[in-house]
Amino acid sequence: MARPVRTLLLSDVHLGSKHTQTAQCLDFLKSYQPEQVYLVGDFIDGWRTAHGWHWTPLCDEVMDYFEDLMAKGTKVFYTPGNHDAFLRDIDGHNLIMEKFAGKFADVEIADQFVFETVRGWRLLVTHGDLFDVVETQAQWVSKITSIAYDVILSCNRLVNHCVGRRHRNPYGACAWLKSQVKRAIRFCSGFEPNLMQHARAEGCEGVICGHVHTPNMIHRPHLLYCNTGDWVENCTGLVEHHDGRISLDSIYGKTRTLELPQHHRAGDFGHGPNDWSADSSEISAGQLVG
């Protein structure tokens, strides 16, 4: 039975890519009954329309799932990423409305949203590509490497199938490889510090993003960074429960849960850009449950 929760946040589903683990994503979605959902970019993989478009009946089931949710009163917010950037202009918005027969009619689409948790934390929700120097200054590099990476994903899946690892993550090795590459890019471009600085400028205490396919929760006093991960290599999503807990759920790994304190806004968050550590790998000690 679906568990009632306040909020679901997921990103980088990449519907339309043959490597998307659509069945796992649909199982995750159906296990919850949310009041609101944030699609944090790259939900639809528009880059695949030119080559490698792979839309399956399961993709239609995902779309139908959201249509049913909205019919029952769930609010859905969608912040586009680099793979579905066409939604950032009116022509792209009209195209998606036409292709999916009005299923997106009640979806609110914007580059960023401010999400306030049960415990009073204001978190900026945005995909993250606008803070990636490669995407903003040399996207052609990203598109070329994306094609090469597809070959690596196919090889990883084939090897796992041949050695009999059919019930394990078919892209586990690629998840590790991509995390190492993205870590270098994040370090060079100042991805997390720039995001956090922007969030503070918007009056928020933290960020929820996607883009780098690296699921994470990092908590510092007055600061919170969450990355929802993806549904290609990692199969992860964020869940906000009615009691205020925030969990990073994983199909293949361990669920991590953060107990945030009640936030009492004082107007000064007490941290500058240099207080943020991009090398942190998990939430702070004493906050991890389960």
MOPE-V206895 format. One record per pair of residues at least 24 apart in sequence whose ideal C-beta (glycine too) atoms are under 10 Angstrom apart, sorted by the first residue. I is the first residue (numbers start at 0). J is the second residue. If there is no record, write none. Layout:
BEGIN
I/J  I/J
END
This chain:
BEGIN
0/30  0/32  1/28  1/29  1/30  1/31  1/32  1/33  2/30  2/31  2/32  2/33  2/238  2/240  2/241  3/31  3/32  3/33  3/34  3/240  3/241  4/30  4/31  4/32  4/33  4/34  4/35  4/238  4/239  4/240  4/241  4/244  4/246  5/31  5/33  5/34  5/35  5/116  5/117  5/238  5/239  5/240  5/241  5/242  5/243  5/244  5/245  6/31  6/33  6/34  6/35  6/36  6/37  6/74  6/76  6/114  6/116  6/117  6/124  6/207  6/237  6/238  6/239  6/240  6/241  6/245  7/31  7/32  7/33  7/34  7/35  7/36  7/37  7/38  7/68  7/73  7/75  7/227  7/236  7/237  7/238  7/239  7/248  8/33  8/35  8/36  8/37  8/38  8/39  8/76  8/114  8/122  8/124  8/207  8/208  8/209  8/225  8/227  8/236  8/237  8/238  8/239  8/245  8/247  9/36  9/37  9/38  9/39  9/40  9/42  9/209  9/227  9/228  9/229  9/230  9/234  9/235  9/236  9/237  9/238  9/248  10/37  10/38  10/39  10/40  10/41  10/42  10/78  10/80  10/124  10/125  10/126  10/127  10/207  10/208  10/209  10/210  10/211  10/212  10/214  10/226  10/227  10/228  10/229  10/230  10/235  10/236  10/237  11/38  11/39  11/40  11/41  11/42  11/44  11/80  11/82  11/126  11/127  11/209  11/210  11/211  11/212  11/214  11/226  11/227  11/228  11/229  11/230  11/231  11/232  11/233  11/235  12/38  12/39  12/40  12/41  12/42  12/43  12/44  12/58  12/61  12/82  12/83  12/209  12/229  12/230  12/231  12/236  13/41  13/42  13/43  13/44  13/45  13/46  13/47  13/53  13/80  13/82  13/83  13/212  13/229  13/230  13/231  14/41  14/42  14/43  14/44  14/45  14/47  14/53  14/54  14/55  14/57  14/58  14/59  14/61  14/62  14/82  14/83  14/230  15/42  15/43  15/44  15/45  15/46  15/47  15/48  15/51  15/52  15/53  15/54  15/55  15/58  15/82  15/83  16/41  16/43  16/44  16/46  16/47  16/51  16/52  16/53  16/54  16/58  16/82  16/145  16/149  16/152  16/230  16/231  17/44  17/47  17/51  17/52  17/53  17/54  17/55  17/149  17/152  17/153  17/156  18/44  18/47  18/51  18/53  18/148  18/149  18/152  18/153  18/155  18/156  18/169  18/170  18/173  18/230  18/231  18/232  19/44  19/47  19/53  19/55  19/57  19/58  19/61  19/229  19/230  19/231  19/234  20/57  20/168  20/169  20/170  20/229  20/230  20/231  20/232  20/233  20/234  20/250  20/251  21/53  21/54  21/55  21/56  21/57  21/58  21/59  21/60  21/61  21/230  22/55  22/57  22/60  22/61  23/168  23/230  23/234  23/250  23/251  24/57  24/58  24/60  24/61  24/64  24/229  24/230  24/231  24/234  24/236  24/250  25/57  25/58  25/60  25/61  25/63  25/64  25/230  26/234  26/250  27/230  27/234  27/235  27/236  27/238  27/248  27/249  27/250  28/60  28/61  28/64  28/65  28/68  28/236  29/60  29/61  29/64  30/238  30/248  31/68  31/236  31/238  31/240  31/248  32/68  32/71  32/73  33/68  33/73  33/74  33/75  33/238  33/239  34/68  34/72  34/73  34/74  34/239  34/241  35/68  35/72  35/73  35/74  35/75  35/76  35/114  35/239  36/64  36/65  36/68  36/69  36/73  36/74  36/75  36/76  36/77  36/106  36/236  37/74  37/75  37/76  37/77  37/78  37/107  37/112  37/114  37/122  37/124  37/207  37/209  37/227  37/237  37/239  38/65  38/75  38/76  38/77  38/78  38/79  38/80  38/83  38/106  38/108  38/124  38/126  38/209  38/227  39/76  39/77  39/78  39/79  39/80  39/112  39/124  39/125  39/126  39/127  39/207  39/208  39/209  39/210  39/225  39/226  39/227  39/228  39/236  39/237  40/77  40/78  40/79  40/80  40/81  40/82  40/83  40/84  40/86  40/110  40/124  40/125  40/126  40/127  40/128  40/129  40/208  40/209  40/210  40/227  41/79  41/80  41/81  41/82  41/83  41/84  41/126  41/127  41/128  41/209  41/210  41/212  41/229  41/230  41/231  42/77  42/78  42/79  42/80  42/82  42/83  42/86  42/106  42/126  42/209  42/230  43/77  43/79  43/80  43/82  43/83  43/85  43/86  43/95  43/98  43/99  43/103  44/80  44/82  44/83  44/145  44/231  45/79  45/80  45/81  45/82  45/83  45/84  45/85  45/86  45/91  45/94  45/95  46/81  46/82  46/83  46/84  46/85  46/141  46/142  46/145  46/146  47/82  47/145  47/149  48/85  49/142  50/146  50/149  51/145  51/146  51/149  54/98  59/99  59/102  61/230  62/98  62/99  62/100  62/102  62/103  63/99  63/102  65/99  65/102  65/103  65/105  65/106  66/99  66/100  66/101  66/102  66/103  66/104  66/105  66/106  69/102  69/103  69/104  69/105  69/106  70/105  73/105  74/105  74/106  74/107  75/103  75/105  75/106  75/107  75/108  76/106  76/107  76/108  76/109  76/111  76/112  76/114  76/124  77/103  77/106  77/107  77/108  77/109  77/112  77/126  78/107  78/108  78/109  78/110  78/111  78/112  78/123  78/124  78/125  78/126  78/127  78/207  78/208  78/209  79/108  79/109  79/110  79/125  79/126  79/128  79/129  80/110  80/125  80/126  80/127  80/128  80/129  80/131  80/134  80/208  80/209  80/210  81/126  81/127  81/128  81/129  81/131  81/133  81/134  81/135  81/138  81/141  81/142  81/145  81/210  82/126  82/128  82/141  82/142  82/145  82/210  83/108  83/126  84/110  84/126  84/128  84/129  84/134  84/138  86/110  87/129  111/197  111/198  111/201  111/203  111/206  111/208  112/207  113/198  113/201  113/202  113/203  114/203  114/205  114/207  114/239  115/203  115/204  115/262  116/204  116/205  116/207  116/223  116/239  116/243  116/244  116/245  116/259  116/261  116/262  117/239  117/240  117/241  117/242  117/243  117/244  117/245  117/259  117/261  118/239  118/242  118/243  118/244  118/245  118/258  118/259  118/260  118/261  118/262  119/204  119/243  119/259  119/260  119/261  119/262  119/263  119/264  120/203  120/204  120/205  120/221  120/222  120/223  120/243  120/245  120/259  120/260  120/261  120/262  120/264  121/198  121/201  121/202  121/203  121/204  121/205  121/223  121/262  121/264  122/198  122/203  122/204  122/205  122/206  122/207  122/208  122/223  122/224  122/225  122/239  122/245  123/194  123/195  123/197  123/198  123/199  123/200  123/201  123/202  123/203  123/204  123/205  123/206  123/207  123/208  124/198  124/203  124/205  124/206  124/207  124/208  124/209  124/225  124/227  125/194  125/197  125/198  125/201  125/206  125/207  125/208  125/209  125/210  126/208  126/209  126/210  126/227  127/185  127/190  127/191  127/193  127/194  127/206  127/207  127/208  127/209  127/210  127/211  127/226  128/208  128/209  128/210  128/211  129/193  129/194  129/197  129/210  130/185  130/188  130/189  130/190  130/191  130/192  130/193  130/194  130/195  130/196  130/197  130/206  130/208  130/210  131/181  131/184  131/185  131/188  131/190  131/193  131/194  131/210  131/211  132/184  132/185  132/187  132/188  132/189  132/190  132/193  133/184  133/187  133/188  134/184  134/188  134/210  135/188  136/188  141/184  144/180  148/173  148/176  148/177  148/180  148/231  151/176  151/177  152/176  152/177  152/231  152/232  155/232  166/251  167/251  168/232  168/233  168/234  168/249  168/250  168/251  168/252  169/231  169/232  169/251  170/229  170/231  170/232  170/233  170/234  170/251  171/232  171/233  171/251  171/252  172/232  173/212  173/231  173/232  173/233  174/212  174/213  174/214  174/228  174/229  174/231  174/232  174/233  174/234  174/251  174/252  175/232  176/232  177/211  177/212  177/213  177/229  177/231  177/232  177/233  178/211  178/212  178/213  178/214  178/215  178/232  178/233  179/213  180/211  180/212  181/210  181/211  181/212  181/213  181/226  182/211  182/213  182/277  182/278  182/280  184/211  185/210  185/211  185/213  185/277  185/278  186/277  186/278  188/277  189/272  189/275  189/277  190/226  190/277  191/215  191/217  191/224  191/226  191/275  191/276  191/277  191/278  191/279  192/224  192/271  192/272  192/273  192/274  192/275  192/276  192/277  193/272  193/275  193/277  194/224  194/226  194/275  195/219  195/222  195/223  195/224  195/268  195/270  195/271  195/272  195/274  195/275  195/277  196/270  196/271  196/272  196/275  198/222  198/223  198/224  198/268  199/268  199/270  199/271  199/272  202/264  202/266  202/268  203/268  204/259  204/262  204/264  204/268  204/270  205/259  205/262  205/268  207/237  207/239  207/245  209/237  213/280  214/247  214/248  214/249  214/252  214/255  215/247  215/255  215/279  215/280  215/281  215/282  216/245  216/246  216/247  216/255  216/256  216/257  216/279  216/281  216/282  216/283  216/286  216/287  217/257  217/275  217/276  217/277  217/278  217/279  217/280  217/281  217/282  217/283  218/245  218/257  218/258  218/259  218/260  218/279  218/281  218/282  218/283  218/284  218/285  218/286  218/287  219/270  219/274  219/275  219/276  219/279  219/282  219/283  220/260  220/268  220/269  220/270  220/274  220/283  221/262  221/264  221/265  221/267  221/268  221/269  221/270  221/274  222/268  222/269  222/270  222/274  222/275  222/283  223/257  223/259  223/262  223/282  224/275  224/276  224/277  224/279  224/282  225/257  225/282  228/252  244/288  244/289  245/282  246/288  246/289  247/281  247/282  253/287  253/289  254/288  254/289  255/281  255/282  255/286  255/287  255/288  255/289  256/282  256/286  256/287  256/288  256/289  257/282  257/283  257/286  257/287  257/288  258/282  258/285  258/286  258/287  258/288  259/286  260/286
END
